[in-house]
Amino acid sequence: MVNDHGLSGQNGDDPAPRRPRSLDSVGLELVSMTTGFLETMLDQQGQPDVQFDGVRLWEGWTASDRPGIAFRLAQLRAMPELLTWLMYAIVRRSDGQMVGHVGFHGTPGLHSLGDLAPDALEIGYSVFPPFRRNGYASAAVKALIQWANTDRGITFFVASISHENTASQGVATKAGFKFYRHFDPTDPEREDVYTMRLGPDNT
């Protein structure tokens, strides 16, 4: 098992740490999406057989589908200390295939509920179309939340989900989130807010 300091990426100063955590039962691991990882995704998007540090990228991904990748890259370039809190590739351990990604929106306190939960973490996740309906998103969300709870003491989590995205709502509910409120009831593209509160013993 590779520890949290991980292996070196294509650039010697850009490691891609692994966080297997509780994902062994479903054959997954989480790999930190470093600047080198994100640069590779953007620079070689749509090309077959692209790898970063042994992780096979999905050739169907394009930046136009997920513009947040470029935003996260800019964040990391400006503040490398955010790496732990941002994006992780969801990787199938059997073949190194990246099937999606999961991560927090930033450090504790950066979320959709303002002052209601000052130390909460907001989580986001996505599984690429060919790999959906395998339980990957639920497993990855649970593992990352478990890490934040047990290692960092975070007890309150937020997920903002499109009102129309019932699949993502299902993932959140399965992971233990409960509906909190509509983000903006007057907006047809509104996001619904889900929350989860855990005790120090992950209950």
C-alpha angles and dihedrals in degrees: 000000000000115000128230092273088063131183130310118271126218087289113057092225095049109073122184105215121208124223108188091167110150096343098097092095092061097038097247139121133189117237120195112245100227126185089270091051093050092044090053091050092052099039096046102030115151094017121122125242097017116159137181118195092336095313114122111221121218109251092210093068119106132179091236088064095049111023089168090080092070090046092053090048090054090049093052094047090053097039114021089177089075092070095100092053101045135064131347126186113232102227130191105228096209094067107004092248116159106225099176143313141261133188150133124272092239140301122338110295097037103108146103100274102069115204095351092089108015096181099040126125123223115215131202131185143177135183118201114247099253091055102045127118093040098102092252097130094048092049094048094047092050093048095050092046090049090054093049091047100045100033101033103024096238111157105172124065133181133199123188111200133180111260089234097047100094093163092059090044088055091052091052093048092048090051090054104266120139128208111263108172147313111279092221117352091196094059116081088205092051124147120229117224122228125186139195129192121195133185123233089267093057094257 
